[in-house]
Amino acid sequence: MARAAELGWPVDVSISVSKINMDEVADIYSAAILSHAKCIQINPTMVEGKMRKHPELALTPAEWEGVKKTIQAIPDGGIPRCFSDEILCNCRFQPKSLQRHFLVPTSHPCPAGKSFGVIGPSGLFRKCLYTVENLEWR
């Protein structure tokens, strides 16, 4: 990122937080600020995404709120930041067992398929990074 800044390339940073790196998130966030990121997004690692095979490593809603408080206490250096509160993806059906444990009732719906989409390795479009198996390919 430092080299990209030297070259004048704008870089946005997205930080996915799980139980593995939650104790390092302040350092990761600070490094993004010091590396001249243009914008920083911080989000919990989604249960149906990277945590699919290890949901025990996903943050609980209470842990996620603690991470947000930690980040909010760090000066932002004038760099815009945003939080994405979804631990469960709204693009797919979620079992009641996951909803009970991971649902963040105050989260804002993800804008997948409305303001962005994903073009996969095959060149086909889908509305969300986490909907690999869905039939909404165009």
N, CA, C and O atoms as a DFTB+ gen file, in Angstrom:
552 C
 N C O
     1  1       0.820      -1.198       0.000
     2  2       0.000       0.000       0.000
     3  2       0.854       1.248       0.000
     4  3       0.507       2.243      -0.635
     5  1       1.978       1.201       0.714
     6  2       2.858       2.367       0.730
     7  2       3.373       2.656      -0.682
     8  3       3.455       3.818      -1.082
     9  1       3.717       1.622      -1.434
    10  2       4.199       1.802      -2.806
    11  2       3.088       2.356      -3.696
    12  3       3.337       3.220      -4.538
    13  1       1.884       1.868      -3.512
    14  2       0.751       2.386      -4.285
    15  2       0.557       3.873      -4.001
    16  3       0.263       4.647      -4.912
    17  1       0.722       4.273      -2.738
    18  2       0.607       5.686      -2.382
    19  2       1.700       6.503      -3.056
    20  3       1.440       7.602      -3.547
    21  1       2.932       5.971      -3.084
    22  2       4.041       6.660      -3.761
    23  2       3.724       6.890      -5.236
    24  3       4.064       7.933      -5.794
    25  1       3.082       5.930      -5.853
    26  2       2.748       6.015      -7.272
    27  2       1.467       6.813      -7.534
    28  3       1.098       7.048      -8.684
    29  1       0.792       7.227      -6.452
    30  2      -0.428       7.994      -6.596
    31  2      -1.652       7.154      -6.930
    32  3      -2.666       7.681      -7.390
    33  1      -1.559       5.861      -6.702
    34  2      -2.691       4.972      -6.967
    35  2      -3.646       5.000      -5.773
    36  3      -3.214       4.760      -4.646
    37  1      -4.904       5.279      -5.986
    38  2      -5.850       5.244      -4.862
    39  2      -6.128       3.805      -4.439
    40  3      -6.336       2.929      -5.279
    41  1      -6.127       3.577      -3.153
    42  2      -6.371       2.237      -2.621
    43  2      -7.413       2.329      -1.512
    44  3      -7.284       3.120      -0.578
    45  1      -8.441       1.507      -1.634
    46  2      -9.414       1.358      -0.557
    47  2      -9.058       0.080       0.188
    48  3      -8.554      -0.873      -0.406
    49  1      -9.319       0.063       1.476
    50  2      -8.998      -1.102       2.304
    51  2     -10.280      -1.671       2.887
    52  3     -11.129      -0.932       3.387
    53  1     -10.415      -2.978       2.821
    54  2     -11.513      -3.683       3.465
    55  2     -10.903      -4.649       4.475
    56  3     -10.087      -5.497       4.116
    57  1     -11.296      -4.519       5.721
    58  2     -10.760      -5.355       6.790
    59  2     -11.862      -6.290       7.280
    60  3     -12.868      -5.839       7.828
    61  1     -11.670      -7.582       7.083
    62  2     -12.609      -8.589       7.597
    63  2     -12.099      -9.062       8.949
    64  3     -10.943      -9.462       9.082
    65  1     -12.965      -9.015       9.943
    66  2     -12.564      -9.324      11.313
    67  2     -13.213     -10.630      11.772
    68  3     -14.422     -10.820      11.633
    69  1     -12.392     -11.519      12.318
    70  2     -12.870     -12.775      12.903
    71  2     -12.239     -12.915      14.286
    72  3     -11.501     -12.033      14.726
    73  1     -12.525     -14.010      14.964
    74  2     -11.893     -14.248      16.265
    75  2     -10.384     -14.382      16.125
    76  3      -9.646     -14.153      17.084
    77  1      -9.925     -14.752      14.939
    78  2      -8.486     -14.930      14.712
    79  2      -7.742     -13.602      14.789
    80  3      -6.664     -13.533      15.380
    81  1      -8.303     -12.540      14.195
    82  2      -7.563     -11.276      14.125
    83  2      -8.197     -10.129      14.915
    84  3      -7.730      -8.995      14.816
    85  1      -9.243     -10.394      15.692
    86  2      -9.920      -9.298      16.382
    87  2      -9.018      -8.561      17.377
    88  3      -9.225      -7.373      17.626
    89  1      -8.028      -9.241      17.947
    90  2      -7.119      -8.572      18.877
    91  2      -6.084      -7.711      18.153
    92  3      -5.392      -6.911      18.783
    93  1      -5.978      -7.872      16.834
    94  2      -5.015      -7.100      16.039
    95  2      -5.685      -6.025      15.203
    96  3      -5.001      -5.301      14.480
    97  1      -7.008      -5.898      15.279
    98  2      -7.726      -5.009      14.371
    99  2      -7.308      -3.551      14.529
   100  3      -7.288      -2.819      13.539
   101  1      -6.979      -3.109      15.724
   102  2      -6.521      -1.725      15.903
   103  2      -5.220      -1.491      15.143
   104  3      -5.050      -0.447      14.513
   105  1      -4.304      -2.450      15.197
   106  2      -3.040      -2.326      14.452
   107  2      -3.275      -2.370      12.947
   108  3      -2.662      -1.608      12.200
   109  1      -4.165      -3.263      12.497
   110  2      -4.470      -3.380      11.066
   111  2      -5.100      -2.073      10.569
   112  3      -4.733      -1.565       9.510
   113  1      -6.040      -1.543      11.331
   114  2      -6.708      -0.292      10.967
   115  2      -5.696       0.863      10.936
   116  3      -5.696       1.672      10.008
   117  1      -4.852       0.930      11.942
   118  2      -3.837       1.989      11.985
   119  2      -2.879       1.887      10.803
   120  3      -2.484       2.906      10.234
   121  1      -2.504       0.669      10.431
   122  2      -1.622       0.478       9.273
   123  2      -2.288       0.968       7.995
   124  3      -1.628       1.546       7.131
   125  1      -3.590       0.739       7.870
   126  2      -4.309       1.221       6.688
   127  2      -4.305       2.747       6.634
   128  3      -4.160       3.329       5.559
   129  1      -4.463       3.394       7.786
   130  2      -4.423       4.858       7.834
   131  2      -3.022       5.353       7.458
   132  3      -2.881       6.261       6.639
   133  1      -1.999       4.758       8.054
   134  2      -0.625       5.183       7.786
   135  2      -0.181       4.891       6.356
   136  3       0.765       5.501       5.858
   137  1      -0.862       3.960       5.699
   138  2      -0.526       3.619       4.315
   139  2      -1.301       4.456       3.312
   140  3      -1.267       4.180       2.113
   141  1      -2.001       5.478       3.795
   142  2      -2.698       6.431       2.926
   143  2      -3.870       5.826       2.169
   144  3      -4.097       6.161       1.006
   145  1      -4.613       4.943       2.813
   146  2      -5.825       4.412       2.191
   147  2      -6.769       5.578       1.904
   148  3      -6.776       6.569       2.633
   149  1      -7.547       5.462       0.866
   150  2      -8.523       6.503       0.526
   151  2      -9.826       6.312       1.298
   152  3     -10.531       7.280       1.584
   153  1     -10.140       5.076       1.631
   154  2     -11.343       4.733       2.376
   155  2     -11.094       3.384       3.050
   156  3     -10.384       2.537       2.510
   157  1     -11.679       3.191       4.224
   158  2     -11.495       1.931       4.944
   159  2     -12.863       1.388       5.339
   160  3     -13.661       2.078       5.974
   161  1     -13.118       0.146       4.956
   162  2     -14.340      -0.548       5.367
   163  2     -13.935      -1.651       6.331
   164  3     -12.992      -2.399       6.072
   165  1     -14.650      -1.749       7.439
   166  2     -14.384      -2.786       8.428
   167  2     -15.665      -3.606       8.566
   168  3     -16.751      -3.049       8.727
   169  1     -15.534      -4.917       8.502
   170  2     -16.710      -5.769       8.601
   171  2     -16.372      -7.072       9.307
   172  3     -15.226      -7.522       9.280
   173  1     -17.379      -7.682       9.944
   174  2     -17.153      -9.009      10.509
   175  2     -17.067     -10.016       9.366
   176  3     -17.772      -9.885       8.366
   177  1     -16.224     -10.998       9.509
   178  2     -16.142     -12.052       8.501
   179  2     -17.462     -12.796       8.518
   180  3     -17.926     -13.226       9.573
   181  1     -18.066     -12.949       7.349
   182  2     -19.411     -13.507       7.266
   183  2     -19.434     -15.025       7.438
   184  3     -18.592     -15.744       6.900
   185  1     -20.414     -15.487       8.198
   186  2     -20.550     -16.915       8.492
   187  2     -20.709     -17.729       7.210
   188  3     -20.139     -18.814       7.099
   189  1     -21.464     -17.230       6.251
   190  2     -21.690     -17.971       5.013
   191  2     -20.633     -17.653       3.958
   192  3     -20.740     -18.114       2.821
   193  1     -19.629     -16.884       4.314
   194  2     -18.539     -16.587       3.400
   195  2     -17.299     -17.350       3.829
   196  3     -17.268     -18.579       3.769
   197  1     -16.285     -16.629       4.260
   198  2     -15.019     -17.247       4.650
   199  2     -15.159     -18.160       5.878
   200  3     -14.355     -19.074       6.066
   201  1     -16.164     -17.915       6.700
   202  2     -16.343     -18.709       7.922
   203  2     -17.231     -19.923       7.715
   204  3     -17.572     -20.606       8.680
   205  1     -17.610     -20.206       6.479
   206  2     -18.547     -21.303       6.202
   207  2     -18.103     -22.624       6.825
   208  3     -18.929     -23.345       7.385
   209  1     -16.842     -22.947       6.741
   210  2     -16.362     -24.224       7.284
   211  2     -15.940     -24.107       8.748
   212  3     -15.685     -25.119       9.401
   213  1     -15.864     -22.881       9.266
   214  2     -15.452     -22.682      10.662
   215  2     -16.281     -21.579      11.326
   216  3     -15.731     -20.546      11.707
   217  1     -17.592     -21.779      11.470
   218  2     -18.427     -20.731      12.069
   219  2     -18.032     -20.394      13.499
   220  3     -18.378     -19.324      14.000
   221  1     -17.316     -21.290      14.160
   222  2     -16.873     -20.999      15.532
   223  2     -15.877     -19.839      15.580
   224  3     -15.631     -19.283      16.650
   225  1     -15.306     -19.471      14.441
   226  2     -14.354     -18.360      14.380
   227  2     -15.019     -17.024      14.061
   228  3     -14.365     -15.981      14.080
   229  1     -16.319     -17.054      13.769
   230  2     -17.054     -15.826      13.468
   231  2     -17.332     -15.058      14.759
   232  3     -17.502     -15.652      15.824
   233  1     -17.375     -13.747      14.649
   234  2     -17.673     -12.907      15.803
   235  2     -19.150     -12.984      16.159
   236  3     -20.004     -13.128      15.284
   237  1     -19.438     -12.889      17.431
   238  2     -20.820     -12.727      17.865
   239  2     -21.177     -11.246      17.675
   240  3     -20.280     -10.414      17.545
   241  1     -22.464     -10.908      17.655
   242  2     -22.822      -9.489      17.564
   243  2     -22.189      -8.640      18.670
   244  3     -21.786      -7.507      18.409
   245  1     -22.092      -9.159      19.888
   246  2     -21.469      -8.402      20.988
   247  2     -19.978      -8.173      20.728
   248  3     -19.464      -7.083      20.979
   249  1     -19.285      -9.196      20.226
   250  2     -17.867      -9.031      19.899
   251  2     -17.682      -7.998      18.790
   252  3     -16.762      -7.183      18.833
   253  1     -18.570      -8.045      17.797
   254  2     -18.490      -7.085      16.701
   255  2     -18.679      -5.652      17.220
   256  3     -17.964      -4.746      16.794
   257  1     -19.621      -5.442      18.121
   258  2     -19.818      -4.111      18.701
   259  2     -18.562      -3.651      19.441
   260  3     -18.214      -2.470      19.401
   261  1     -17.883      -4.582      20.118
   262  2     -16.626      -4.247      20.793
   263  2     -15.544      -3.831      19.809
   264  3     -14.797      -2.888      20.070
   265  1     -15.453      -4.522      18.683
   266  2     -14.479      -4.162      17.639
   267  2     -14.778      -2.766      17.116
   268  3     -13.864      -1.962      16.934
   269  1     -16.046      -2.472      16.873
   270  2     -16.417      -1.146      16.365
   271  2     -16.018      -0.050      17.361
   272  3     -15.510       0.997      16.960
   273  1     -16.246      -0.288      18.645
   274  2     -15.863       0.703      19.658
   275  2     -14.355       0.919      19.667
   276  3     -13.886       2.047      19.815
   277  1     -13.599      -0.163      19.510
   278  2     -12.140      -0.052      19.456
   279  2     -11.714       0.826      18.290
   280  3     -10.882       1.718      18.455
   281  1     -12.276       0.581      17.113
   282  2     -11.941       1.356      15.910
   283  2     -12.366       2.810      16.065
   284  3     -11.625       3.718      15.688
   285  1     -13.546       3.033      16.615
   286  2     -14.057       4.395      16.774
   287  2     -13.201       5.228      17.724
   288  3     -13.235       6.457      17.664
   289  1     -12.446       4.587      18.585
   290  2     -11.582       5.303      19.527
   291  2     -10.245       5.715      18.898
   292  3      -9.480       6.465      19.504
   293  1      -9.966       5.229      17.698
   294  2      -8.708       5.536      17.018
   295  2      -8.921       6.729      16.094
   296  3      -9.874       6.726      15.314
   297  1      -8.061       7.754      16.156
   298  2      -8.197       8.879      15.215
   299  2      -8.142       8.364      13.776
   300  3      -7.307       7.527      13.433
   301  1      -9.059       8.886      12.932
   302  2      -9.169       8.365      11.570
   303  2      -8.232       9.033      10.564
   304  3      -8.198       8.633       9.401
   305  1      -7.483      10.030      10.985
   306  2      -6.538      10.680      10.078
   307  2      -7.212      11.340       8.884
   308  3      -6.564      11.591       7.869
   309  1      -8.504      11.624       8.995
   310  2      -9.221      12.246       7.893
   311  2      -9.621      11.271       6.791
   312  3     -10.115      11.684       5.743
   313  1      -9.409       9.984       7.025
   314  2      -9.747       8.969       6.024
   315  2     -11.148       8.436       6.331
   316  3     -11.409       7.983       7.446
   317  1     -12.046       8.488       5.348
   318  2     -13.399       7.978       5.593
   319  2     -13.379       6.489       5.947
   320  3     -12.624       5.703       5.376
   321  1     -14.223       6.136       6.896
   322  2     -14.348       4.720       7.256
   323  2     -15.819       4.377       7.349
   324  3     -16.656       5.243       7.603
   325  1     -16.128       3.113       7.143
   326  2     -17.495       2.657       7.299
   327  2     -17.476       1.242       7.862
   328  3     -16.510       0.496       7.704
   329  1     -18.560       0.903       8.513
   330  2     -18.725      -0.429       9.074
   331  2     -19.841      -1.137       8.313
   332  3     -20.879      -0.541       8.025
   333  1     -19.629      -2.377       7.997
   334  2     -20.664      -3.226       7.413
   335  2     -21.023      -4.233       8.500
   336  3     -20.191      -5.047       8.902
   337  1     -22.262      -4.172       8.970
   338  2     -22.650      -4.955      10.144
   339  2     -23.102      -6.376       9.857
   340  3     -23.381      -7.119      10.797
   341  1     -23.183      -6.777       8.619
   342  2     -23.722      -8.101       8.331
   343  2     -22.761      -9.224       8.697
   344  3     -21.664      -9.325       8.148
   345  1     -23.189     -10.059       9.625
   346  2     -22.472     -11.296       9.924
   347  2     -23.116     -12.418       9.105
   348  3     -22.455     -13.374       8.701
   349  1     -24.416     -12.272       8.874
   350  2     -25.156     -13.194       8.009
   351  2     -25.517     -12.454       6.726
   352  3     -25.991     -11.319       6.772
   353  1     -25.298     -13.080       5.609
   354  2     -25.591     -12.494       4.308
   355  2     -27.099     -12.480       4.058
   356  3     -27.767     -13.501       4.218
   357  1     -27.627     -11.330       3.669
   358  2     -29.056     -11.221       3.370
   359  2     -29.423     -11.817       2.011
   360  3     -30.606     -11.935       1.691
   361  1     -28.430     -12.193       1.214
   362  2     -28.693     -12.722      -0.129
   363  2     -29.116     -14.188      -0.113
   364  3     -29.494     -14.726      -1.154
   365  1     -29.061     -14.826       1.012
   366  2     -29.373     -16.252       1.059
   367  2     -30.227     -16.563       2.282
   368  3     -30.275     -15.786       3.236
   369  1     -30.895     -17.704       2.238
   370  2     -31.673     -18.176       3.385
   371  2     -30.703     -18.513       4.510
   372  3     -29.659     -19.121       4.275
   373  1     -31.050     -18.117       5.729
   374  2     -30.212     -18.403       6.889
   375  2     -30.975     -19.298       7.860
   376  3     -32.087     -18.956       8.263
   377  1     -30.402     -20.428       8.241
   378  2     -31.069     -21.306       9.208
   379  2     -31.330     -20.573      10.533
   380  3     -30.569     -19.688      10.924
   381  1     -32.405     -20.952      11.205
   382  2     -32.769     -20.326      12.492
   383  2     -31.632     -20.414      13.502
   384  3     -31.437     -19.491      14.292
   385  1     -30.877     -21.514      13.487
   386  2     -29.779     -21.663      14.446
   387  2     -28.721     -20.571      14.237
   388  3     -28.183     -20.040      15.209
   389  1     -28.424     -20.239      12.992
   390  2     -27.463     -19.164      12.719
   391  2     -28.079     -17.810      13.048
   392  3     -27.399     -16.936      13.586
   393  1     -29.354     -17.627      12.733
   394  2     -30.007     -16.352      13.029
   395  2     -29.980     -16.051      14.525
   396  3     -29.718     -14.919      14.931
   397  1     -30.254     -17.071      15.347
   398  2     -30.254     -16.872      16.805
   399  2     -28.892     -16.424      17.307
   400  3     -28.807     -15.597      18.216
   401  1     -27.838     -16.953      16.733
   402  2     -26.491     -16.687      17.234
   403  2     -25.829     -15.463      16.599
   404  3     -25.083     -14.754      17.275
   405  1     -26.086     -15.202      15.312
   406  2     -25.310     -14.198      14.583
   407  2     -26.091     -13.009      14.041
   408  3     -25.469     -12.061      13.562
   409  1     -27.413     -13.010      14.089
   410  2     -28.180     -11.932      13.489
   411  2     -27.953     -10.619      14.227
   412  3     -28.064     -10.563      15.452
   413  1     -27.639      -9.572      13.488
   414  2     -27.494      -8.227      14.044
   415  2     -28.761      -7.467      13.629
   416  3     -28.863      -7.019      12.487
   417  1     -29.723      -7.318      14.544
   418  2     -31.013      -6.740      14.162
   419  2     -30.915      -5.320      13.606
   420  3     -31.768      -4.909      12.819
   421  1     -29.912      -4.581      13.994
   422  2     -29.794      -3.184      13.548
   423  2     -28.950      -3.024      12.292
   424  3     -28.685      -1.896      11.878
   425  1     -28.522      -4.119      11.676
   426  2     -27.660      -3.983      10.501
   427  2     -28.450      -3.426       9.325
   428  3     -29.648      -3.674       9.186
   429  1     -27.764      -2.678       8.491
   430  2     -28.371      -2.147       7.277
   431  2     -28.252      -3.201       6.195
   432  3     -27.216      -3.857       6.090
   433  1     -29.282      -3.377       5.393
   434  2     -29.192      -4.378       4.329
   435  2     -28.036      -4.081       3.380
   436  3     -27.778      -2.926       3.041
   437  1     -27.367      -5.102       2.968
   438  2     -26.263      -4.984       2.026
   439  2     -26.814      -4.513       0.671
   440  3     -27.891      -4.953       0.270
   441  1     -26.111      -3.641      -0.034
   442  2     -26.599      -3.160      -1.338
   443  2     -26.253      -4.079      -2.507
   444  3     -26.295      -3.645      -3.659
   445  1     -25.912      -5.345      -2.235
   446  2     -25.547      -6.272      -3.311
   447  2     -26.648      -6.342      -4.356
   448  3     -27.831      -6.447      -4.033
   449  1     -26.239      -6.284      -5.595
   450  2     -27.180      -6.360      -6.696
   451  2     -27.888      -5.059      -6.985
   452  3     -28.613      -4.952      -7.974
   453  1     -27.688      -4.060      -6.131
   454  2     -28.296      -2.747      -6.345
   455  2     -27.230      -1.728      -6.731
   456  3     -27.344      -1.064      -7.761
   457  1     -26.196      -1.605      -5.903
   458  2     -25.147      -0.631      -6.215
   459  2     -23.841      -1.295      -6.631
   460  3     -22.899      -0.602      -7.014
   461  1     -23.766      -2.605      -6.566
   462  2     -22.576      -3.309      -7.041
   463  2     -22.923      -4.758      -7.322
   464  3     -23.992      -5.242      -6.951
   465  1     -22.017      -5.429      -7.974
   466  2     -22.150      -6.850      -8.258
   467  2     -20.763      -7.440      -8.395
   468  3     -19.764      -6.752      -8.187
   469  1     -20.703      -8.693      -8.739
   470  2     -19.431      -9.403      -8.829
   471  2     -19.352     -10.089     -10.186
   472  3     -20.308     -10.731     -10.620
   473  1     -18.230      -9.954     -10.843
   474  2     -17.973     -10.711     -12.060
   475  2     -16.979     -11.796     -11.678
   476  3     -15.844     -11.507     -11.300
   477  1     -17.412     -13.040     -11.780
   478  2     -16.594     -14.176     -11.368
   479  2     -15.557     -14.551     -12.403
   480  3     -15.516     -13.967     -13.486
   481  1     -14.712     -15.529     -12.076
   482  2     -13.662     -15.972     -12.993
   483  2     -14.187     -16.428     -14.352
   484  3     -13.465     -16.374     -15.348
   485  1     -15.442     -16.877     -14.397
   486  2     -16.026     -17.332     -15.664
   487  2     -16.468     -16.157     -16.530
   488  3     -16.813     -16.341     -17.698
   489  1     -16.459     -14.943     -15.960
   490  2     -16.919     -13.777     -16.694
   491  2     -18.395     -13.500     -16.516
   492  3     -18.909     -12.527     -17.069
   493  1     -19.093     -14.338     -15.753
   494  2     -20.521     -14.149     -15.513
   495  2     -20.751     -13.265     -14.295
   496  3     -19.949     -13.255     -13.361
   497  1     -21.850     -12.525     -14.313
   498  2     -22.211     -11.609     -13.234
   499  2     -23.085     -12.314     -12.202
   500  3     -23.948     -13.120     -12.548
   501  1     -22.850     -12.002     -10.944
   502  2     -23.762     -12.393      -9.877
   503  2     -23.855     -11.212      -8.924
   504  3     -22.964     -10.362      -8.889
   505  1     -24.928     -11.159      -8.154
   506  2     -25.157      -9.965      -7.349
   507  2     -24.262      -9.867      -6.121
   508  3     -24.087      -8.774      -5.582
   509  1     -23.693     -10.974      -5.668
   510  2     -22.987     -10.963      -4.389
   511  2     -21.795     -11.910      -4.423
   512  3     -21.838     -12.961      -5.063
   513  1     -20.756     -11.530      -3.740
   514  2     -19.559     -12.353      -3.644
   515  2     -19.856     -13.702      -2.988
   516  3     -19.191     -14.697      -3.275
   517  1     -20.852     -13.729      -2.111
   518  2     -21.133     -14.922      -1.322
   519  2     -22.205     -15.826      -1.916
   520  3     -22.578     -16.818      -1.289
   521  1     -22.703     -15.517      -3.089
   522  2     -23.762     -16.330      -3.679
   523  2     -23.216     -17.139      -4.864
   524  3     -23.782     -17.103      -5.956
   525  1     -22.158     -17.840      -4.650
   526  2     -21.515     -18.609      -5.709
   527  2     -22.453     -19.655      -6.284
   528  3     -22.441     -19.895      -7.491
   529  1     -23.269     -20.284      -5.438
   530  2     -24.112     -21.375      -5.906
   531  2     -25.488     -20.940      -6.369
   532  3     -26.277     -21.791      -6.778
   533  1     -25.815     -19.653      -6.325
   534  2     -27.176     -19.259      -6.684
   535  2     -27.382     -19.297      -8.197
   536  3     -26.425     -19.431      -8.960
   537  1     -28.623     -19.181      -8.614
   538  2     -28.954     -19.282     -10.034
   539  2     -29.210     -17.920     -10.666
   540  3     -29.869     -17.832     -11.702
   541  1     -28.696     -16.864     -10.055
   542  2     -28.957     -15.516     -10.554
   543  2     -27.863     -15.036     -11.508
   544  3     -27.652     -13.831     -11.641
   545  1     -27.188     -15.930     -12.154
   546  2     -26.134     -15.567     -13.102
   547  2     -26.768     -14.946     -14.343
   548  3     -27.830     -15.379     -14.791
   549  1     -26.117     -13.942     -14.887
   550  2     -26.616     -13.308     -16.115
   551  2     -25.507     -13.322     -17.144
   552  3     -25.696     -12.841     -18.262
